[in-house]
Amino acid sequence: MISDFNDPELNGKYLGTISSDFIKISDVLKEAAYQIKSRGFSDYPIFPISKEMQPIGKIFLGKAEKNLEWNYFITYVDEFVQRKLISEESLEEFKKSYKDPDEFCCLFVMDGAFTSFVYIPYPEE
């Protein structure tokens, strides 16, 4: 389900809870990514996810109100560059590796010291 270059720690520790959340909210995330692109904000929407509140992006779907394991935030690549989470030098590499947002959801998983970008394919309609 999740792309090959994802961190192995992700597969064991996080994949189940992320997948079970994703099934419930994939349509909402896909529509939000579409809106970010179609309104010209960015071609690179990113959904940071964390079990705690955190400062990257704006809260989009809270775990308590949606009965999810994770809080879902919404932002795009510009904020990652501004916060120096992606360096100017790495930006082109990020853009090349970024998967088609019409087909894949870009999550940024944050759990303590563990952080990783994850691409999950949206379910086929």
LINQUI-V877587 format. One record per residue. RES is the residue in three letters. PSI is psi in radians with two decimals (* if undefined). Layout:
res | psi
RES | PSI
RES | PSI
//
This chain:
res | psi
MET | -0.81
ILE | 2.53
SER | 2.74
ASP | -0.56
PHE | 0.17
ASN | 2.64
ASP | 2.32
PRO | -0.58
GLU | -0.60
LEU | -0.79
ASN | -0.84
GLY | -0.83
LYS | -0.57
TYR | -0.39
LEU | -0.75
GLY | -0.86
THR | -0.61
ILE | -0.78
SER | -0.73
SER | -0.63
ASP | -0.83
PHE | -0.68
ILE | -0.67
LYS | -0.57
ILE | 0.14
SER | -0.67
ASP | -0.70
VAL | -0.74
LEU | -0.73
LYS | -0.76
GLU | -0.71
ALA | -0.73
ALA | -0.73
TYR | -0.76
GLN | -0.71
ILE | -0.78
LYS | -0.88
SER | -0.48
ARG | 0.03
GLY | 0.24
PHE | -0.78
SER | 2.67
ASP | 0.03
TYR | 1.20
PRO | 2.51
ILE | 2.41
PHE | 1.67
PRO | 2.42
ILE | 2.49
SER | 2.60
LYS | -0.38
GLU | 2.94
MET | 2.59
GLN | 2.89
PRO | -0.08
ILE | 2.15
GLY | -2.96
LYS | 2.54
ILE | 2.33
PHE | -0.90
LEU | 1.99
GLY | 2.46
LYS | -0.62
ALA | -0.84
GLU | -0.37
LYS | 0.10
ASN | 0.94
LEU | 2.89
GLU | -0.48
TRP | 2.67
ASN | 2.39
TYR | 2.22
PHE | 2.89
ILE | 2.36
THR | -2.89
TYR | 3.10
VAL | -0.55
ASP | -0.72
GLU | -0.63
PHE | -0.63
VAL | -0.79
GLN | -0.67
ARG | 0.02
LYS | 0.49
LEU | -0.47
ILE | 2.12
SER | 2.74
GLU | -0.68
GLU | -0.54
SER | -0.13
LEU | -0.80
GLU | -0.68
GLU | -0.74
PHE | -0.83
LYS | -0.65
LYS | -0.63
SER | -0.23
TYR | 2.27
LYS | 2.70
ASP | 2.01
PRO | -0.15
ASP | -0.35
GLU | -0.49
PHE | 2.51
CYS | 2.24
CYS | 1.90
LEU | 2.59
PHE | 1.77
VAL | 2.24
MET | 2.10
ASP | 1.74
GLY | -2.22
ALA | -0.20
PHE | 2.19
THR | 2.49
SER | 2.47
PHE | 2.43
VAL | 2.37
TYR | 2.14
ILE | 2.24
PRO | 2.43
TYR | 2.57
PRO | 2.56
GLU | 2.49
GLU | *
//
